[in-house]
């Protein structure tokens, strides 16, 4: 549609297998004070979490999550990451281009 801005979610292609594209998100996490390392350890155990780092700044932890479907990605963030003990708040950023 010319002249109309479209929001497009570009999904990644698995660089090893070349398989179907997989949705990716970055989740920024605020934790309760002093619990960052425990939360980081628990978040790394969540299925679909590919990387997680403790960081300095407004957020305490940054997580990269991938799933085979957008529905599974939403479930991972909502039902697993956000329910980790001592997680106060999250901000989820959906990847709009290849992160490699």
mmCIF file of the C-alpha atoms, coordinates in Angstrom:
data_MODEL
# 
_entry.id   MODEL 
# 
loop_
_atom_site.group_PDB 
_atom_site.id 
_atom_site.type_symbol 
_atom_site.label_atom_id 
_atom_site.label_alt_id 
_atom_site.label_comp_id 
_atom_site.label_asym_id 
_atom_site.label_entity_id 
_atom_site.label_seq_id 
_atom_site.pdbx_PDB_ins_code 
_atom_site.Cartn_x 
_atom_site.Cartn_y 
_atom_site.Cartn_z 
_atom_site.occupancy 
_atom_site.B_iso_or_equiv 
_atom_site.pdbx_formal_charge 
_atom_site.auth_seq_id 
_atom_site.auth_comp_id 
_atom_site.auth_asym_id 
_atom_site.auth_atom_id 
_atom_site.pdbx_PDB_model_num 
ATOM 1   C CA . UNK A 1 1   ? 0.000  0.000   0.000  1.00 0.00 ? 1   UNK A CA 1 
ATOM 2   C CA . UNK A 1 2   ? 1.836  3.099   -1.177 1.00 0.00 ? 2   UNK A CA 1 
ATOM 3   C CA . UNK A 1 3   ? 1.946  5.967   1.281  1.00 0.00 ? 3   UNK A CA 1 
ATOM 4   C CA . UNK A 1 4   ? 0.875  3.830   4.189  1.00 0.00 ? 4   UNK A CA 1 
ATOM 5   C CA . UNK A 1 5   ? 3.434  2.869   6.791  1.00 0.00 ? 5   UNK A CA 1 
ATOM 6   C CA . UNK A 1 6   ? 3.487  -0.816  7.560  1.00 0.00 ? 6   UNK A CA 1 
ATOM 7   C CA . UNK A 1 7   ? 4.944  -2.458  10.623 1.00 0.00 ? 7   UNK A CA 1 
ATOM 8   C CA . UNK A 1 8   ? 6.830  -5.572  9.602  1.00 0.00 ? 8   UNK A CA 1 
ATOM 9   C CA . UNK A 1 9   ? 8.371  -8.170  11.886 1.00 0.00 ? 9   UNK A CA 1 
ATOM 10  C CA . UNK A 1 10  ? 11.369 -9.656  10.105 1.00 0.00 ? 10  UNK A CA 1 
ATOM 11  C CA . UNK A 1 11  ? 12.143 -13.110 11.445 1.00 0.00 ? 11  UNK A CA 1 
ATOM 12  C CA . UNK A 1 12  ? 15.622 -14.620 11.603 1.00 0.00 ? 12  UNK A CA 1 
ATOM 13  C CA . UNK A 1 13  ? 16.825 -17.578 9.581  1.00 0.00 ? 13  UNK A CA 1 
ATOM 14  C CA . UNK A 1 14  ? 18.786 -20.195 11.484 1.00 0.00 ? 14  UNK A CA 1 
ATOM 15  C CA . UNK A 1 15  ? 22.361 -19.642 10.270 1.00 0.00 ? 15  UNK A CA 1 
ATOM 16  C CA . UNK A 1 16  ? 23.440 -23.217 10.968 1.00 0.00 ? 16  UNK A CA 1 
ATOM 17  C CA . UNK A 1 17  ? 20.612 -25.221 9.445  1.00 0.00 ? 17  UNK A CA 1 
ATOM 18  C CA . UNK A 1 18  ? 19.012 -22.632 7.165  1.00 0.00 ? 18  UNK A CA 1 
ATOM 19  C CA . UNK A 1 19  ? 15.667 -23.720 8.600  1.00 0.00 ? 19  UNK A CA 1 
ATOM 20  C CA . UNK A 1 20  ? 12.546 -21.607 8.887  1.00 0.00 ? 20  UNK A CA 1 
ATOM 21  C CA . UNK A 1 21  ? 12.785 -18.203 10.426 1.00 0.00 ? 21  UNK A CA 1 
ATOM 22  C CA . UNK A 1 22  ? 12.340 -17.867 14.178 1.00 0.00 ? 22  UNK A CA 1 
ATOM 23  C CA . UNK A 1 23  ? 10.969 -14.872 16.082 1.00 0.00 ? 23  UNK A CA 1 
ATOM 24  C CA . UNK A 1 24  ? 13.469 -13.207 18.403 1.00 0.00 ? 24  UNK A CA 1 
ATOM 25  C CA . UNK A 1 25  ? 12.986 -10.780 21.278 1.00 0.00 ? 25  UNK A CA 1 
ATOM 26  C CA . UNK A 1 26  ? 15.186 -8.909  23.702 1.00 0.00 ? 26  UNK A CA 1 
ATOM 27  C CA . UNK A 1 27  ? 13.759 -8.678  27.201 1.00 0.00 ? 27  UNK A CA 1 
ATOM 28  C CA . UNK A 1 28  ? 14.946 -5.949  29.555 1.00 0.00 ? 28  UNK A CA 1 
ATOM 29  C CA . UNK A 1 29  ? 14.403 -6.900  33.190 1.00 0.00 ? 29  UNK A CA 1 
ATOM 30  C CA . UNK A 1 30  ? 14.233 -4.919  36.421 1.00 0.00 ? 30  UNK A CA 1 
ATOM 31  C CA . UNK A 1 31  ? 14.828 -7.001  39.541 1.00 0.00 ? 31  UNK A CA 1 
ATOM 32  C CA . UNK A 1 32  ? 14.429 -6.386  43.222 1.00 0.00 ? 32  UNK A CA 1 
ATOM 33  C CA . UNK A 1 33  ? 17.513 -4.699  44.659 1.00 0.00 ? 33  UNK A CA 1 
ATOM 34  C CA . UNK A 1 34  ? 20.393 -7.103  45.270 1.00 0.00 ? 34  UNK A CA 1 
ATOM 35  C CA . UNK A 1 35  ? 18.805 -10.080 43.492 1.00 0.00 ? 35  UNK A CA 1 
ATOM 36  C CA . UNK A 1 36  ? 20.253 -9.535  40.015 1.00 0.00 ? 36  UNK A CA 1 
ATOM 37  C CA . UNK A 1 37  ? 22.600 -12.532 39.962 1.00 0.00 ? 37  UNK A CA 1 
ATOM 38  C CA . UNK A 1 38  ? 19.990 -14.957 41.325 1.00 0.00 ? 38  UNK A CA 1 
ATOM 39  C CA . UNK A 1 39  ? 17.435 -13.770 38.773 1.00 0.00 ? 39  UNK A CA 1 
ATOM 40  C CA . UNK A 1 40  ? 20.050 -14.028 36.010 1.00 0.00 ? 40  UNK A CA 1 
ATOM 41  C CA . UNK A 1 41  ? 20.792 -17.628 36.990 1.00 0.00 ? 41  UNK A CA 1 
ATOM 42  C CA . UNK A 1 42  ? 17.072 -18.527 36.979 1.00 0.00 ? 42  UNK A CA 1 
ATOM 43  C CA . UNK A 1 43  ? 16.346 -16.729 33.693 1.00 0.00 ? 43  UNK A CA 1 
ATOM 44  C CA . UNK A 1 44  ? 19.167 -18.617 31.951 1.00 0.00 ? 44  UNK A CA 1 
ATOM 45  C CA . UNK A 1 45  ? 17.329 -21.873 32.784 1.00 0.00 ? 45  UNK A CA 1 
ATOM 46  C CA . UNK A 1 46  ? 14.187 -20.822 30.864 1.00 0.00 ? 46  UNK A CA 1 
ATOM 47  C CA . UNK A 1 47  ? 13.692 -22.752 27.630 1.00 0.00 ? 47  UNK A CA 1 
ATOM 48  C CA . UNK A 1 48  ? 14.193 -20.415 24.668 1.00 0.00 ? 48  UNK A CA 1 
ATOM 49  C CA . UNK A 1 49  ? 16.634 -18.081 26.407 1.00 0.00 ? 49  UNK A CA 1 
ATOM 50  C CA . UNK A 1 50  ? 19.731 -17.965 24.224 1.00 0.00 ? 50  UNK A CA 1 
ATOM 51  C CA . UNK A 1 51  ? 21.732 -15.325 26.094 1.00 0.00 ? 51  UNK A CA 1 
ATOM 52  C CA . UNK A 1 52  ? 21.327 -13.336 29.280 1.00 0.00 ? 52  UNK A CA 1 
ATOM 53  C CA . UNK A 1 53  ? 23.570 -10.658 30.768 1.00 0.00 ? 53  UNK A CA 1 
ATOM 54  C CA . UNK A 1 54  ? 23.628 -8.558  33.917 1.00 0.00 ? 54  UNK A CA 1 
ATOM 55  C CA . UNK A 1 55  ? 23.986 -4.910  32.903 1.00 0.00 ? 55  UNK A CA 1 
ATOM 56  C CA . UNK A 1 56  ? 24.341 -1.473  34.503 1.00 0.00 ? 56  UNK A CA 1 
ATOM 57  C CA . UNK A 1 57  ? 21.770 1.236   33.889 1.00 0.00 ? 57  UNK A CA 1 
ATOM 58  C CA . UNK A 1 58  ? 18.009 1.504   33.957 1.00 0.00 ? 58  UNK A CA 1 
ATOM 59  C CA . UNK A 1 59  ? 17.612 -2.269  33.591 1.00 0.00 ? 59  UNK A CA 1 
ATOM 60  C CA . UNK A 1 60  ? 19.418 -5.019  35.477 1.00 0.00 ? 60  UNK A CA 1 
ATOM 61  C CA . UNK A 1 61  ? 19.346 -7.877  32.960 1.00 0.00 ? 61  UNK A CA 1 
ATOM 62  C CA . UNK A 1 62  ? 19.133 -8.158  29.156 1.00 0.00 ? 62  UNK A CA 1 
ATOM 63  C CA . UNK A 1 63  ? 17.905 -11.454 27.690 1.00 0.00 ? 63  UNK A CA 1 
ATOM 64  C CA . UNK A 1 64  ? 17.756 -12.711 24.094 1.00 0.00 ? 64  UNK A CA 1 
ATOM 65  C CA . UNK A 1 65  ? 14.896 -15.149 23.507 1.00 0.00 ? 65  UNK A CA 1 
ATOM 66  C CA . UNK A 1 66  ? 14.049 -17.182 20.399 1.00 0.00 ? 66  UNK A CA 1 
ATOM 67  C CA . UNK A 1 67  ? 11.138 -19.513 19.727 1.00 0.00 ? 67  UNK A CA 1 
ATOM 68  C CA . UNK A 1 68  ? 9.752  -21.443 16.798 1.00 0.00 ? 68  UNK A CA 1 
ATOM 69  C CA . UNK A 1 69  ? 6.519  -19.407 16.739 1.00 0.00 ? 69  UNK A CA 1 
ATOM 70  C CA . UNK A 1 70  ? 5.423  -15.971 17.873 1.00 0.00 ? 70  UNK A CA 1 
ATOM 71  C CA . UNK A 1 71  ? 2.889  -17.602 20.197 1.00 0.00 ? 71  UNK A CA 1 
ATOM 72  C CA . UNK A 1 72  ? 5.611  -19.629 21.894 1.00 0.00 ? 72  UNK A CA 1 
ATOM 73  C CA . UNK A 1 73  ? 7.784  -16.525 22.178 1.00 0.00 ? 73  UNK A CA 1 
ATOM 74  C CA . UNK A 1 74  ? 4.939  -14.664 23.922 1.00 0.00 ? 74  UNK A CA 1 
ATOM 75  C CA . UNK A 1 75  ? 4.406  -17.637 26.232 1.00 0.00 ? 75  UNK A CA 1 
ATOM 76  C CA . UNK A 1 76  ? 8.108  -17.782 27.124 1.00 0.00 ? 76  UNK A CA 1 
ATOM 77  C CA . UNK A 1 77  ? 8.164  -14.120 28.092 1.00 0.00 ? 77  UNK A CA 1 
ATOM 78  C CA . UNK A 1 78  ? 4.757  -13.932 29.802 1.00 0.00 ? 78  UNK A CA 1 
ATOM 79  C CA . UNK A 1 79  ? 4.544  -17.311 31.494 1.00 0.00 ? 79  UNK A CA 1 
ATOM 80  C CA . UNK A 1 80  ? 8.181  -18.034 32.278 1.00 0.00 ? 80  UNK A CA 1 
ATOM 81  C CA . UNK A 1 81  ? 10.524 -15.024 32.319 1.00 0.00 ? 81  UNK A CA 1 
ATOM 82  C CA . UNK A 1 82  ? 8.066  -12.598 33.929 1.00 0.00 ? 82  UNK A CA 1 
ATOM 83  C CA . UNK A 1 83  ? 7.219  -15.160 36.619 1.00 0.00 ? 83  UNK A CA 1 
ATOM 84  C CA . UNK A 1 84  ? 10.803 -15.695 37.762 1.00 0.00 ? 84  UNK A CA 1 
ATOM 85  C CA . UNK A 1 85  ? 11.011 -14.860 41.464 1.00 0.00 ? 85  UNK A CA 1 
ATOM 86  C CA . UNK A 1 86  ? 12.192 -11.281 42.181 1.00 0.00 ? 86  UNK A CA 1 
ATOM 87  C CA . UNK A 1 87  ? 11.490 -9.961  38.639 1.00 0.00 ? 87  UNK A CA 1 
ATOM 88  C CA . UNK A 1 88  ? 9.814  -6.567  39.179 1.00 0.00 ? 88  UNK A CA 1 
ATOM 89  C CA . UNK A 1 89  ? 9.215  -5.447  35.580 1.00 0.00 ? 89  UNK A CA 1 
ATOM 90  C CA . UNK A 1 90  ? 10.086 -6.298  31.983 1.00 0.00 ? 90  UNK A CA 1 
ATOM 91  C CA . UNK A 1 91  ? 10.191 -4.524  28.652 1.00 0.00 ? 91  UNK A CA 1 
ATOM 92  C CA . UNK A 1 92  ? 10.100 -6.749  25.562 1.00 0.00 ? 92  UNK A CA 1 
ATOM 93  C CA . UNK A 1 93  ? 11.587 -5.607  22.257 1.00 0.00 ? 93  UNK A CA 1 
ATOM 94  C CA . UNK A 1 94  ? 10.738 -7.700  19.203 1.00 0.00 ? 94  UNK A CA 1 
ATOM 95  C CA . UNK A 1 95  ? 13.555 -7.930  16.708 1.00 0.00 ? 95  UNK A CA 1 
ATOM 96  C CA . UNK A 1 96  ? 12.692 -6.297  13.402 1.00 0.00 ? 96  UNK A CA 1 
ATOM 97  C CA . UNK A 1 97  ? 15.813 -7.432  11.540 1.00 0.00 ? 97  UNK A CA 1 
ATOM 98  C CA . UNK A 1 98  ? 18.530 -10.038 11.582 1.00 0.00 ? 98  UNK A CA 1 
ATOM 99  C CA . UNK A 1 99  ? 20.580 -9.748  14.781 1.00 0.00 ? 99  UNK A CA 1 
ATOM 100 C CA . UNK A 1 100 ? 23.604 -11.618 13.431 1.00 0.00 ? 100 UNK A CA 1 
# 
